[in-house]
Amino acid sequence: MIKKNTSKVLTVTVILAVTLLSVYLIGSVTRVISASTDNKDTLIRNSKGNYWELDGDNIQVAIDDLGEDRGTVWVGGETTISSPILLKNNIMVDFQYHKVYLDGDISFVRAQTCSHATVKNARVKITDGHTASIIHLYLAPGAGWPDRVRYNTFENIYINNPSSWIEGVGYSKHDHVGIHLENNGGTNFLYNTFKDIQMHGVKTGIYLEQPVCSGWGNGNQFENIWIDQFETMIWFDVAICDPSWAGAFNQNVFQNVKGQSATYSVHGVRDVSHNGNHFDHVLVWDWWAPTNPVNDWSLRNDSSRTYICAHYISDIDDQGRHTRYCDNPWT
């Protein structure tokens, strides 16, 4: 008669059951959550219930895993990314106040052919001497109507410049763009929101670029943005086109946007163009500081109905039509 070791059989059965349960719970995770100290909230996870190792490249995997579904990706700890995060329709990425390091001279996020996406609560650590645009909305040459970039939100993002600090000068390297709307095609940016964003030592803080006479970028909102030291604070870099053309950047709102001048600052709010752009409680701070400044404010002759309510204006070149200032501006 063979005597069975029932205790060993029971132990193996329990281990197998726990392992299967763990695999079921963690979906796409690349390791099993088994130790009592493990916490799924420290991984990368999405609203489909799938999990991945805390590797920056898995953020894109988690986004792509949601497909066309509405959903959220949570990043549970510090990560490093080696390529820009490509946003998709109706997807939110929440970094939960964790740091994300950029491994190379790359953008942090890029929105291209994308609507209703959100990125929030990130502490972005760029490279020393970074030149790439950090938050980049992009329309490629030849883009058509389906490629439009609309209704996206970027909020509570801190962009850290690690370059050395030189007393009396500021950041030793300042070559990147903080927020970049780049329109190279025939479609549009519309109602994108940027709020509660801080950046340090930039070449250009907010860069609205359109080198072609086609397409437009209207109704975008920039709110509660702090640009600490810049070469140019806000730049409308728009092609000079036929005066009858109504495209480019119109009716955009800059509210509570402030920039701290440095010795190397050249322009504050530069080359405002086209129709109805609105600046409310905007400040180019300490314009006495730059060594070789041009203007803290300038408006092109193709600008019209610009509204400016600035805390202070030191030197404005206003060639626009029907510019309106708030009552009793301090100039």
C-alpha positions in Angstrom: 0.0 0.0 0.0 1.4 3.4 -1.1 1.0 6.1 1.5 0.5 9.6 0.0 2.1 12.7 1.5 -1.0 14.8 1.6 0.8 17.8 3.2 3.2 18.2 0.2 0.3 17.8 -2.3 -1.6 20.5 -0.5 1.4 22.8 -0.4 2.1 22.4 -4.2 -1.6 23.0 -4.9 -1.7 26.2 -2.9 1.5 27.5 -4.6 0.1 26.8 -8.1 -3.2 28.5 -7.2 -1.4 31.6 -5.9 0.8 31.8 -9.0 -2.1 31.4 -11.4 -4.0 34.1 -9.4 -1.0 36.4 -9.6 -0.6 36.0 -13.4 -4.4 36.6 -13.8 -4.2 39.8 -11.8 -1.2 41.4 -13.4 -2.2 41.0 -17.0 0.7 42.0 -19.2 3.3 42.5 -16.4 6.8 41.2 -17.2 7.2 39.7 -13.7 4.9 38.1 -11.1 3.7 40.1 -8.2 4.4 37.7 -5.3 6.3 39.2 -2.4 4.4 40.9 0.3 6.4 44.1 -0.3 5.3 44.2 -4.0 2.9 47.0 -4.9 1.2 47.1 -8.3 0.8 50.9 -7.9 4.6 51.3 -8.3 4.4 49.8 -11.9 3.1 51.2 -15.1 -0.6 50.2 -15.5 -3.6 51.1 -17.5 -7.3 51.2 -17.1 -7.7 47.8 -18.9 -6.1 46.3 -15.8 -2.8 45.5 -17.4 0.6 46.1 -15.8 4.2 46.5 -16.9 7.6 46.9 -15.4 8.6 50.5 -14.5 10.6 51.0 -17.7 9.9 54.2 -19.6 9.5 52.4 -22.9 6.5 50.6 -21.4 4.6 53.8 -21.1 4.1 53.7 -24.9 3.2 50.0 -24.7 0.5 50.8 -22.1 -0.9 53.6 -24.3 -1.0 51.4 -27.4 -2.6 48.6 -25.4 -5.6 50.8 -24.9 -6.1 51.0 -28.6 -9.1 53.2 -29.6 -10.6 52.9 -26.2 -10.8 55.8 -23.8 -8.6 55.2 -20.9 -5.8 56.1 -18.5 -2.1 55.2 -18.1 -0.6 55.6 -14.6 3.2 55.8 -14.1 4.0 54.6 -10.6 7.6 55.8 -10.1 10.6 57.5 -11.7 11.3 56.5 -15.3 13.6 57.2 -18.2 12.3 57.4 -21.8 14.5 57.0 -24.9 11.9 58.3 -27.4 9.1 60.8 -27.3 5.8 59.6 -25.8 3.3 59.6 -28.7 -0.2 60.6 -27.6 -3.4 59.0 -28.9 -7.0 60.0 -28.9 -8.9 60.0 -25.6 -5.9 58.7 -23.6 -4.7 60.3 -20.3 -1.2 59.7 -19.0 -0.8 60.5 -15.3 2.8 60.6 -14.0 1.5 61.0 -10.5 4.2 63.6 -9.7 7.1 61.3 -10.5 10.2 62.3 -12.3 10.8 61.3 -16.0 14.3 61.5 -17.4 14.9 62.1 -21.1 17.6 59.8 -22.3 19.0 61.9 -25.2 18.0 65.1 -26.9 14.4 64.2 -27.5 10.9 65.6 -26.9 9.0 64.5 -23.8 5.6 64.2 -25.5 4.4 64.7 -29.1 0.8 65.1 -30.2 0.3 64.5 -33.9 -3.1 63.5 -35.4 -4.5 63.5 -31.8 -7.5 64.8 -30.0 -8.7 64.7 -26.3 -5.5 63.4 -24.9 -4.1 64.5 -21.5 -0.7 64.5 -19.9 -0.3 65.6 -16.3 1.6 65.6 -13.1 5.1 65.1 -14.6 8.5 66.3 -13.4 10.6 66.3 -16.6 14.4 66.1 -16.3 16.0 67.1 -19.6 19.7 66.6 -20.7 22.4 69.2 -20.1 22.5 71.2 -23.3 19.1 70.0 -24.5 17.8 71.4 -27.9 14.6 69.5 -28.6 11.1 70.9 -27.9 9.8 69.3 -24.7 6.0 69.5 -25.2 5.6 69.3 -29.0 2.4 69.6 -31.0 3.3 68.8 -34.6 1.6 69.0 -38.0 3.8 67.5 -40.7 4.3 69.0 -44.2 1.3 67.9 -46.4 -0.9 67.2 -43.4 -4.6 67.1 -44.2 -7.8 67.5 -42.3 -7.7 64.1 -40.5 -4.3 65.0 -39.0 -5.6 67.9 -36.9 -4.5 68.3 -33.2 -7.4 69.4 -31.0 -8.7 69.5 -27.4 -5.5 68.1 -25.8 -4.5 69.1 -22.3 -1.1 69.4 -20.7 -1.1 70.3 -17.0 1.0 70.4 -13.9 4.3 69.8 -15.7 7.7 70.9 -14.4 10.6 71.1 -16.9 14.0 71.1 -15.2 17.2 72.4 -16.8 20.2 70.6 -15.2 22.9 72.9 -16.7 25.2 74.8 -14.4 24.3 78.1 -12.9 26.6 81.1 -13.5 26.4 83.9 -11.0 25.2 87.1 -12.7 24.3 85.2 -16.0 22.0 82.4 -15.2 21.7 78.9 -16.8 24.9 78.2 -18.7 22.9 76.3 -21.4 19.5 77.4 -22.7 18.8 75.9 -26.1 15.5 74.1 -25.8 11.8 75.0 -26.4 9.3 74.5 -23.6 6.0 74.4 -25.5 6.1 74.2 -29.3 3.1 74.3 -31.7 4.6 73.5 -35.1 2.3 73.7 -38.1 3.9 72.7 -41.4 0.7 71.6 -43.1 -2.8 72.5 -44.2 -4.7 71.5 -41.1 -5.0 72.9 -37.6 -4.4 73.2 -33.9 -7.6 74.0 -31.9 -8.5 74.5 -28.2 -5.4 72.8 -26.8 -4.8 73.7 -23.1 -1.5 74.2 -21.3 -1.7 75.1 -17.7 0.3 75.1 -14.5 3.6 74.6 -16.3 7.1 75.7 -15.1 10.3 75.8 -17.1 13.8 77.1 -16.6 16.6 78.4 -18.8 14.9 78.0 -22.2 15.7 79.3 -25.7 12.0 79.9 -26.3 9.3 79.4 -23.7 6.2 79.2 -25.9 6.9 78.9 -29.6 4.0 79.2 -32.1 5.6 78.3 -35.5 4.0 78.3 -38.9 6.4 78.6 -41.8 3.7 78.0 -44.5 0.7 80.0 -45.6 -1.7 77.2 -44.9 -3.5 75.9 -41.8 -4.2 77.6 -38.5 -3.9 77.4 -34.7 -6.8 79.0 -32.9 -8.3 79.2 -29.5 -5.4 77.6 -27.6 -5.1 78.4 -23.9 -1.9 79.1 -22.0 -2.6 79.5 -18.3 -0.5 79.8 -15.2 2.9 79.4 -16.9 6.2 80.4 -15.3 9.2 80.8 -17.6 12.3 81.4 -15.5 15.0 82.8 -17.8 14.7 82.8 -21.6 16.1 84.1 -24.8 12.5 84.6 -26.1 9.5 84.3 -23.8 6.7 83.9 -26.4 7.2 83.9 -30.1 4.8 84.0 -33.0 7.1 82.8 -35.8 4.6 82.9 -38.7 5.2 83.2 -42.4 4.4 86.6 -44.0 1.5 85.8 -46.3 -1.1 87.6 -48.4 -2.9 90.1 -46.1 -6.3 88.5 -47.0 -5.2 85.2 -45.5 -7.0 84.5 -42.2 -5.0 81.5 -41.1 -2.1 81.2 -38.7 -2.6 81.8 -34.9 -5.8 83.6 -33.9 -7.8 84.1 -30.7 -5.3 82.4 -28.5 -5.4 83.2 -24.8 -2.3 83.8 -22.6 -3.5 84.2 -19.0 -1.2 84.7 -16.0 1.9 83.9 -18.1 5.1 85.3 -16.6 8.7 85.2 -17.6 11.9 86.2 -15.7 14.4 88.0 -17.9 18.1 87.1 -17.8 21.2 88.7 -19.1 20.8 86.7 -22.4 17.2 87.6 -22.9 16.5 89.2 -26.3 12.7 89.2 -26.8 9.8 89.1 -24.4 6.5 88.6 -26.3 7.7 88.6 -29.9 6.1 89.3 -33.3 2.4 88.9 -32.3 0.5 88.4 -35.5 -3.0 87.9 -36.9 -6.3 88.3 -35.1 -7.6 88.6 -31.6 -4.8 87.1 -29.5 -5.4 87.9 -25.9 -2.8 88.6 -23.2 -4.2 88.9 -19.7 -2.0 89.4 -16.6 1.1 88.7 -18.6 4.5 90.0 -17.4 8.0 90.2 -18.9 9.8 90.5 -15.6 12.8 92.8 -15.0 13.5 93.9 -18.6 16.4 96.0 -17.3 18.4 92.7 -16.9 19.2 91.8 -20.5 22.5 92.9 -21.9 21.4 93.3 -25.6 17.6 93.4 -25.6 15.3 94.2 -28.6 11.8 94.6 -27.2 9.9 93.2 -24.3 6.7 93.4 -26.6 6.4 93.6 -30.4 3.3 93.3 -32.7 3.6 92.9 -36.4 1.6 95.0 -38.9 -0.6 92.0 -39.8 -1.8 91.8 -36.2 -5.3 93.1 -35.4 -7.5 93.4 -32.3 -4.8 92.1 -30.0 -5.7 92.6 -26.3 -2.9 93.3 -23.8 -3.3 93.6 -20.0 0.3 93.5 -18.8 1.5 94.2 -15.3 4.3 96.3 -16.8 5.6 97.2 -20.3 9.1 98.7 -20.7 9.5 98.8 -24.4 6.7 98.0 -26.9 6.9 98.1 -30.7 3.2 98.0 -31.7 2.6 98.1 -35.5 -0.7 96.3 -35.2 -4.2 97.5 -36.0 -6.8 98.1 -33.3 -4.7 97.0 -30.4 -6.6 97.3 -27.1 -5.0 97.8 -23.7 -6.7 97.4 -20.3 -7.5 100.5 -18.4 -4.6 102.5 -17.1 -1.8 100.1 -18.0 1.4 100.7 -16.0 3.9 101.7 -18.6 
